[in-house]
Amino acid sequence: MRSLSGKDFLLCLEKTGNEHDADELASNISFEILSSLGKGTVPKSFDAWVRTIAKNQYARWAKSRYYSPLSDALDITEYETLADKMPSPEENAILSEELSLVRRELAFIRSDYRNILIAHYFEEKSVSMIANEFQIPLGTVKTKLIHSRKQLKEGMNMARTFGKRSYKPEQISFVMSGKTGQQGQPWSIITHLLYKNIFLETYENPLTAEELSLEFGIALPYMEDELAFLVREQLLRKDGNRYQTDFPIISKEEQHREFETNKKIQKPLTDKICELIDTYMREDGAKVDVSHIGYENAKWALICRVFDCLKWDTVGDDRDYNYPNRPDGGAWTLKGYEDIDWQKPYFVGQHGYISHDEAEVKMDIDFSQFKFRYQNIQAKTPLHLNWKEVYTLWLACTGHMEACDKNYLEKLIEYGYLKKDGSPNLVIFDKNAEKPGNEALTQKLISLRKEILCLFKKVPKIERGYIVEQALADGWLVYDENTISSIGAYIYI
């Protein structure tokens, strides 16, 4: 960072006795000149002003180095060569450029070092004042000043190369299970592009705040604040001075391998599931009431429900319902998916009801709704119902309209789960209905079930979206102006 002339540097060398200290003294003088100009100082006599800076910096340097009163004051006349003329426009341009470098490098020095550097050189606080203010030993302050000056000088002499995410951010999508926090976490956080890319960069790749600052081209103070926030929200974890994403992210490559495998089994698996549903509903259907919504609307919930039950029979239900507690009353798990450059089937999620006050839940009601991203169907009903709304829905579906709270009834009608007359607008499963008495039907269903289970064993990771996509392509599922908004919803009574 030294901008003094060669002759001036030799003068510093004469006063300090070695090249390293001379370089440090010259750097301190240059830094003070630049920082003062950057704060708007306009000296009346540039020569005298520079000589004063040189004298003060030498006195400060000598005192800090040798811990004794300055006995050999710097002869001001010896520093006449520092400014034997007013700076030219070219020299002013150089000073401006170096000042920009100073500001840039300050942004990439660790906060504990940066704060001490600014306190000493910009706020003109003594080493002892800084030690008292930050409650650290005097020697620590001196050591950090030396290291920060060195880091500042090295940074100014290098060309900063920012990572690709500073100019080419990437996207990531998410699947969450559980209940959100009262501030909407994690959805209120993870939709930000910066956070998405931090998660991608630190997944199985622990990085320091400094490394992330360079990768994103963001000043370190801002990056430190963002990282601390993400740690508090339990989306990042901090090990020592390194940060790492605290949930799984499925890479493009892994997704593509699964995609190729799933596509091979998509058609035969869908055909068998649709055949099983059609056979049961045509011949018996005792356990399923679709009278209020019609079979075509009911198919959306039936195909996903059958898919889930038979998949769980094959590979088990790997969902963990013991969601970890999160900030602001949340309890959830999260999985990320790196964006891909090919078309996967639209995701099909599943949401039930939530309650931030568990004491209000008087009974366990099996209500759920499959959420389809196809045609943005998921946006036509609320993300979750609360327990009081679900309880009102259960009362309406079991014929106890007189016990329903009017306000909740109006909400359910608005959402589309009930019709205007209060009748159900979703699939109703009857837990107490008898099994089919038709032996031939029973054997047919058992045979289809075995075939489906064999297919699941070949592709245990296949998702609902593949089956829904195929059923739409085959015309088994239909979505048009007659399709109700509450498709995918069901309740057990």
C-alpha positions in Angstrom: 0.0 0.0 0.0 3.1 2.3 0.3 2.7 5.4 -1.9 5.7 7.4 -0.7 8.7 7.9 -3.0 11.8 5.8 -2.9 13.7 8.6 -1.2 11.0 9.0 1.4 11.1 5.2 2.1 14.9 5.4 2.6 14.3 8.1 5.1 11.9 5.8 7.0 14.5 3.0 6.7 17.1 5.3 8.3 14.8 6.1 11.2 13.6 2.5 11.9 16.7 0.6 11.2 15.2 -2.3 9.1 13.2 -2.7 5.9 10.2 -4.4 7.6 9.7 -1.5 10.0 10.4 1.1 7.4 7.7 -0.5 5.2 5.2 -0.5 8.1 6.0 3.2 8.9 5.6 4.2 5.2 2.3 2.3 5.1 1.0 4.0 8.2 1.9 7.4 6.8 0.2 6.6 3.4 -2.8 5.2 5.1 -3.3 8.2 7.3 -3.0 10.6 4.3 -5.5 8.6 2.3 -8.0 8.1 5.1 -7.9 11.8 6.0 -8.5 12.8 2.4 -11.3 10.2 2.3 -13.0 11.9 5.2 -13.1 15.2 3.4 -10.0 16.9 4.8 -8.8 19.8 2.5 -5.4 21.0 3.8 -4.5 24.6 3.2 -0.9 23.8 2.8 -0.5 20.3 1.5 3.3 20.2 2.2 3.0 21.2 5.8 0.0 18.9 6.3 1.9 15.8 5.0 4.9 16.7 7.2 2.7 16.8 10.2 1.2 13.5 9.5 4.7 12.0 9.0 5.9 13.4 12.3 2.8 12.1 14.2 3.0 8.7 12.6 6.7 8.3 13.4 6.1 9.3 17.0 3.2 6.9 17.3 5.2 4.1 15.7 8.3 4.7 17.9 6.2 4.7 21.1 4.3 1.5 20.3 7.5 -0.3 19.2 9.8 0.7 22.0 7.4 1.6 24.9 9.5 4.6 25.8 9.2 8.4 25.4 10.2 9.5 21.9 13.7 10.8 22.4 14.7 11.2 18.8 11.9 13.3 17.3 11.5 13.2 13.6 13.1 16.2 11.9 10.3 17.8 9.9 12.7 19.2 7.4 13.8 15.7 6.5 10.3 15.1 5.2 10.2 18.0 2.8 10.5 15.5 -0.1 7.1 14.0 0.9 5.4 16.9 -0.7 7.7 19.2 -2.5 4.9 20.3 -4.7 1.0 20.3 -4.6 -0.3 17.0 -5.9 -1.1 16.9 -9.6 -4.4 15.7 -11.0 -2.7 12.4 -11.8 -1.5 12.0 -8.2 -5.0 12.9 -6.9 -6.4 10.1 -9.1 -3.9 7.7 -7.7 -4.9 8.8 -4.1 -8.6 8.3 -4.9 -8.0 4.8 -6.4 -5.9 3.8 -3.3 -8.6 5.1 -1.0 -11.2 2.9 -2.8 -8.9 0.0 -2.3 -8.7 0.8 1.4 -12.4 0.9 1.7 -12.7 -2.4 -0.3 -10.2 -4.2 1.9 -11.8 -3.0 5.1 -14.9 -4.8 4.0 -13.1 -8.1 3.8 -11.2 -8.0 7.2 -12.7 -10.0 10.0 -14.9 -8.0 12.3 -12.8 -8.2 15.5 -9.7 -7.0 13.5 -11.6 -4.5 11.5 -13.2 -2.8 14.5 -9.8 -2.3 16.2 -8.3 -1.0 12.9 -11.1 1.6 12.5 -11.0 2.6 16.2 -7.3 3.2 16.0 -6.8 4.9 12.6 -10.2 6.4 11.8 -11.5 7.3 15.3 -7.9 8.0 16.5 -8.3 6.0 19.8 -5.1 4.9 21.6 -4.2 1.3 22.1 -5.1 1.5 25.8 -8.5 3.1 25.0 -9.3 0.3 22.6 -8.2 -2.3 25.1 -10.6 -0.8 27.7 -13.5 -0.4 25.2 -13.3 -4.0 23.8 -12.3 -5.6 27.2 -9.2 -7.3 25.7 -5.5 -7.2 26.8 -3.3 -4.4 25.5 -1.0 -6.9 23.8 -3.9 -8.4 21.9 -4.8 -5.0 20.6 -1.3 -4.4 19.4 -1.1 -7.9 17.8 -4.4 -7.5 16.0 -3.3 -4.0 14.7 -0.1 -5.5 13.2 -2.0 -8.4 11.6 -4.8 -6.2 10.3 -2.4 -3.7 8.8 -0.6 -6.6 7.1 -3.8 -8.1 5.8 -5.0 -4.6 4.6 -1.7 -4.1 2.8 -1.7 -7.5 1.2 -5.3 -7.2 0.1 -4.6 -3.8 -1.6 -1.8 -5.4 -3.6 -3.9 -8.2 -4.9 -6.6 -8.5 -7.5 -9.9 -9.6 -5.9 -11.5 -12.5 -7.7 -15.1 -13.0 -6.6 -16.8 -16.3 -6.9 -19.3 -17.2 -9.6 -22.3 -16.8 -7.3 -21.5 -13.0 -7.0 -22.6 -12.7 -10.6 -24.4 -15.9 -11.5 -26.7 -16.9 -8.6 -28.5 -20.2 -8.8 -31.9 -21.4 -7.5 -33.0 -24.1 -5.1 -36.5 -25.3 -4.3 -37.7 -26.7 -1.0 -40.0 -29.3 0.6 -41.0 -28.7 4.2 -42.7 -31.1 6.6 -44.2 -30.0 10.0 -45.6 -26.6 11.1 -44.3 -23.2 10.4 -43.1 -20.7 13.0 -45.3 -17.8 14.0 -43.3 -15.5 11.7 -43.8 -17.9 8.8 -40.4 -19.6 9.1 -38.8 -21.3 7.3 -40.8 -20.1 4.2 -40.4 -16.4 5.1 -36.6 -16.9 5.0 -35.7 -19.5 2.4 -37.4 -17.8 -0.5 -34.6 -15.1 -0.6 -32.1 -15.6 -3.4 -29.1 -14.8 -1.3 -30.0 -17.4 1.3 -30.7 -20.0 -1.3 -27.2 -19.6 -2.7 -25.6 -19.6 0.8 -27.3 -23.0 1.4 -26.0 -24.3 -1.9 -22.5 -23.1 -1.3 -22.2 -24.4 2.2 -23.9 -27.8 1.7 -21.3 -30.4 2.8 -18.7 -27.6 2.2 -18.0 -25.8 5.5 -16.8 -22.2 4.8 -15.8 -19.2 6.8 -17.5 -15.9 6.7 -14.5 -14.4 4.8 -14.7 -17.1 2.1 -18.4 -16.6 1.7 -17.9 -12.8 1.4 -15.5 -13.4 -1.5 -17.8 -16.0 -3.1 -20.7 -13.6 -3.1 -18.9 -10.3 -3.4 -20.6 -9.0 -0.2 -18.8 -7.0 2.4 -17.9 -9.1 5.4 -20.0 -7.1 8.0 -23.2 -7.7 6.1 -22.3 -11.4 5.5 -21.6 -11.9 9.2 -25.0 -10.6 10.1 -26.8 -12.8 7.5 -24.9 -15.9 8.7 -25.7 -15.2 12.4 -29.4 -14.8 11.5 -29.4 -18.1 9.6 -27.8 -19.9 12.5 -30.4 -18.5 14.9 -33.1 -19.8 12.6 -31.5 -23.2 12.5 -30.9 -23.2 8.8 -27.1 -23.1 9.1 -24.9 -24.6 11.8 -21.6 -23.2 12.9 -18.6 -25.4 13.7 -15.8 -23.2 15.0 -15.5 -20.4 12.5 -17.1 -22.3 9.6 -20.7 -22.5 8.5 -22.6 -25.4 6.9 -26.1 -26.0 5.7 -28.2 -27.8 8.3 -30.6 -29.7 6.0 -30.1 -32.0 3.0 -29.9 -30.7 -0.5 -30.4 -33.1 -3.4 -28.0 -32.4 -6.2 -28.9 -32.2 -9.9 -27.0 -35.4 -10.6 -28.8 -37.4 -7.9 -32.1 -36.1 -9.1 -31.4 -37.0 -12.7 -30.4 -40.6 -11.7 -33.7 -41.0 -9.9 -35.6 -39.4 -12.7 -34.3 -41.9 -15.3 -35.2 -44.8 -13.0 -38.7 -43.5 -12.2 -39.6 -42.9 -15.8 -39.1 -46.5 -16.6 -41.7 -47.7 -14.1 -44.0 -44.7 -14.3 -46.5 -46.1 -16.8 -47.0 -49.6 -15.6 -47.2 -48.5 -11.9 -49.8 -45.8 -12.8 -51.9 -48.3 -14.8 -52.1 -50.8 -12.0 -53.0 -48.2 -9.4 -55.7 -46.7 -11.6 -57.1 -50.2 -12.3 -57.2 -51.1 -8.6 -59.1 -47.8 -7.8 -61.5 -48.3 -10.6 -62.2 -51.9 -9.7 -62.9 -51.2 -6.1 -65.1 -48.1 -6.7 -67.0 -49.9 -9.4 -67.7 -53.1 -7.5 -67.9 -51.9 -3.9 -66.6 -48.6 -2.7 -68.1 -49.0 0.7 -65.3 -47.3 2.5 -65.2 -44.2 0.3 -68.0 -41.6 0.0 -67.6 -39.4 -3.1 -71.3 -38.7 -3.5 -70.9 -35.0 -2.8 -68.0 -34.3 -5.2 -68.3 -37.0 -7.9 -65.8 -39.6 -8.9 -63.7 -37.5 -11.3 -63.0 -35.0 -8.5 -62.4 -37.7 -6.0 -59.7 -39.4 -8.1 -57.1 -36.8 -7.3 -57.2 -37.7 -3.6 -57.7 -41.5 -4.2 -54.7 -42.0 -6.5 -52.4 -40.3 -4.1 -53.8 -42.0 -1.0 -53.5 -45.4 -2.6 -50.0 -44.6 -3.8 -48.9 -43.7 -0.3 -50.5 -46.6 1.4 -49.0 -49.2 -0.9 -45.6 -47.6 -1.1 -45.5 -47.6 2.7 -46.5 -51.3 2.7 -43.4 -51.9 0.5 -40.7 -49.7 1.9 -42.2 -48.4 5.1 -43.3 -44.9 6.1 -40.0 -43.1 6.3 -41.6 -39.8 7.4 -40.5 -38.6 10.8 -43.4 -37.0 12.7 -41.2 -36.0 15.6 -40.2 -32.7 14.1 -37.5 -30.8 15.9 -38.6 -27.6 17.7 -37.8 -24.4 15.9 -37.9 -20.7 16.7 -41.2 -19.0 17.3 -43.2 -22.2 17.9 -42.2 -23.9 14.7 -41.6 -27.6 14.4 -40.4 -28.7 10.9 -37.8 -30.5 8.7 -36.6 -29.2 5.4 -35.2 -30.7 2.2 -33.7 -28.7 -0.7 -33.6 -29.5 -4.4 -31.0 -28.0 -6.6 -32.7 -26.5 -9.7 -32.5 -28.8 -12.8 -32.5 -28.1 -16.5 -35.1 -30.7 -17.5 -38.8 -31.1 -16.7 -39.6 -33.3 -13.7 -43.2 -34.1 -12.9 -45.0 -31.4 -10.8 -44.5 -31.9 -7.1 -47.3 -33.2 -5.0 -47.1 -32.4 -1.3 -49.4 -33.1 1.6 -50.6 -30.8 4.3 -52.8 -31.5 7.3 -53.7 -29.0 10.1 -51.6 -27.1 12.5 -52.1 -25.7 16.0 -49.7 -23.4 17.9 -51.6 -24.2 21.0 -51.6 -28.0 21.5 -53.9 -27.7 24.5 -56.8 -26.9 22.2 -56.6 -30.2 20.3 -59.3 -32.3 22.0 -59.3 -35.2 19.6 -57.1 -36.6 16.7 -58.8 -36.0 13.4 -57.4 -37.6 10.3 -57.7 -34.8 7.8 -55.2 -34.0 5.0 -55.0 -32.5 1.5 -52.6 -33.4 -1.3 -51.2 -30.2 -2.7 -50.6 -30.2 -6.5 -48.2 -27.7 -8.2 -49.8 -28.7 -11.5 -51.7 -25.7 -12.8 -50.9 -24.1 -9.4 -53.8 -25.9 -7.9 -52.2 -25.7 -4.4 -52.7 -21.9 -4.3 -56.5 -22.3 -4.4 -56.8 -23.6 -0.9 -54.9 -22.5 2.3 -51.6 -23.9 3.1 -52.9 -25.4 6.4 -56.1 -25.4 8.3 -56.1 -24.8 12.1 -57.5 -27.4 14.4 -60.8 -25.5 15.1 -61.4 -25.4 11.4 -60.7 -29.1 11.0 -63.0 -29.9 14.0 -65.8 -27.9 12.4 -65.2 -29.8 9.1 -65.4 -33.1 11.0 -68.7 -32.0 12.6 -70.2 -31.1 9.2 -69.1 -34.4 7.6 -70.6 -36.4 10.5 -74.0 -34.6 10.4 -73.6 -32.3 13.4 -74.1 -29.0 11.7 -75.9 -27.6 14.7 -72.7 -27.9 16.7 -70.6 -25.9 14.2 -69.3 -22.5 14.9 -70.7 -20.2 12.2 -67.5 -18.3 11.7 -65.5 -21.4 11.0 -68.3 -22.7 8.7 -68.0 -19.6 6.6 -64.3 -20.0 6.4 -64.6 -23.6 5.2 -67.2 -22.6 2.6 -64.8 -19.8 1.4 -61.9 -22.3 1.1 -64.1 -24.8 -0.8 -64.1 -27.7 1.7 -67.8 -27.3 2.2 -70.5 -26.3 -0.3 -72.7 -23.3 0.4 -75.3 -25.5 2.0 -72.7 -26.9 4.4 -72.4 -30.3 2.7 -68.9 -31.8 2.3 -66.8 -31.0 -0.7 -64.0 -33.6 -0.2 -63.5 -37.3 -0.1 -64.8 -39.0 3.1 -63.3 -42.3 4.2 -65.4 -44.4 6.6 -63.2 -46.2 9.1 -66.1 -48.5 10.2 -67.3 -49.7 6.8 -67.2 -53.5 6.3 -64.7 -55.1 4.0 -66.0 -56.2 0.6 -68.0 -59.4 0.9 -67.4 -60.4 -2.8 -64.7 -63.1 -2.8 -63.9 -62.6 -6.5 -63.5 -58.9 -5.9 -61.3 -59.5 -2.9 -59.0 -61.8 -4.9 -58.8 -59.3 -7.7 -57.8 -56.5 -5.4 -55.2 -58.7 -3.7 -53.7 -59.7 -7.0 -53.4 -56.1 -8.2 -51.9 -55.1 -4.8 -49.2 -57.7 -5.2 -48.3 -56.5 -8.7 -48.1 -52.9 -7.4 -45.9 -53.9 -4.5 -43.5 -55.7 -6.8 -43.2 -52.5 -8.9 -42.6 -50.4 -5.8 -39.7 -52.6 -4.9 -38.0 -51.7 -8.1 -38.3 -47.9 -7.6 -38.7 -47.3 -3.8 -38.0 -43.5 -4.2 -40.6 -42.8 -6.8 -42.8 -39.8 -5.9 -46.5 -39.1 -6.3 -45.9 -36.5 -9.1 -44.9 -39.3 -11.6 -48.2 -41.1 -11.1 -50.3 -37.9 -11.3 -48.4 -36.9 -14.4 -49.0 -40.2 -16.1 -52.7 -40.3 -15.1 -53.2 -36.9 -16.6 -51.4 -37.9 -19.8 -53.6 -41.0 -20.0 -56.8 -39.0 -19.4 -57.6 -40.9 -16.2 -57.3 -37.6 -14.3 -59.0 -34.5 -15.8 -58.5 -30.9 -14.8 -60.8 -28.3 -16.3 -63.3 -25.6 -15.4 -65.5 -28.2 -13.6 -62.7 -29.3 -11.3 -63.4 -28.2 -7.7 -60.8 -26.2 -5.8 -60.6 -28.7 -2.9 -59.3 -31.7 -4.9 -56.9 -33.8 -3.0 -58.6 -33.2 0.4 -60.0 -36.1 2.5 -61.1 -36.8 6.0 -61.7 -40.0 8.0 -64.9 -40.3 10.0 
